[in-house]
Amino acid sequence: MIRPALSHEAIGVAEAHIASWRTTYAGLMPPSLIAERTDYATRVALWEGRFARPAWFVYVVEDAGKIVGFAAAAPMADSPQFDRPPLPGYDAYLEGLYLLQEYHGAGLGRALLANVAERLAAVRLNSMALHVLATNPARQFYERLGAQFIRDEALESRDGWEWHQCAYGFPQVDVLRARHA
């Protein structure tokens, strides 16, 4: 079941985020970086902060009462871009789309993005950007859905590991709504 997340579900979203991060990035990032980025207290605090921001919205996939995936987005002006260069010309930013590994390939990612696109359209946001690790196979997922490559970005983590991420954009989020219909 896909539905809007409730404000008290920050812990469930954080737990799904941690679990999916650990499987998604295993072998793509150093274990120390994965451990740093999946610290439980840090991730819960991050999601509590995101749920406290009224412009943010999160959709979750729930199975047997457990959150097994989510998509989170916000208007570009409300999105903390952290260490990323700005992406002008886009109304919204996809902060994350994660599913537990055993739920991959079931169409849930497309369905989550369709829900995000519906919400963006409802608040008159017509385009959306996102970042994905350059070595992440999810790049092809976004490309198949119509995302356009914007640029490659080299970043350096605190432990000196250099990594590349790619910025993508959906100039019209209606393509996400149409592909799911």
Secondary structure, DSSP 4 states (H G I P E B T S, - for coil): -EEEPPGGGHHHHHHHHHHHHHHHSBTTB-HHHHHHHT-HHHHHHHHHHHHT-TT-EEEEEEETTEEEEEEEEEEGGGS--TTSPP-TT-SEEEEEEEE-GGGTTSSHHHHHHHHHHHHHHHTT---EEEEEETT-THHHHHHHTTPEEEEEEEEE-TTS-EEEEEEEEES-THHHHHHH-
